[in-house]
């Protein structure tokens, strides 16, 4: 279910944003929804990354590798 929100911005900024949305063949509303989704996801992506790094911190190879060994494909 979508909810409406009210935002305030400078009129010239809104017009420039609408013009950019038209160039991208979308609406300002759709562009804002994509931005909002990305903005909200950043926090969760950061938390997921930190959890993964915490788990990987416990991984040990058992020895050090030479530069050549690390660059082998």
Order of alpha helices (4+ residues) and beta strands (2+ residues): alpha-alpha-alpha
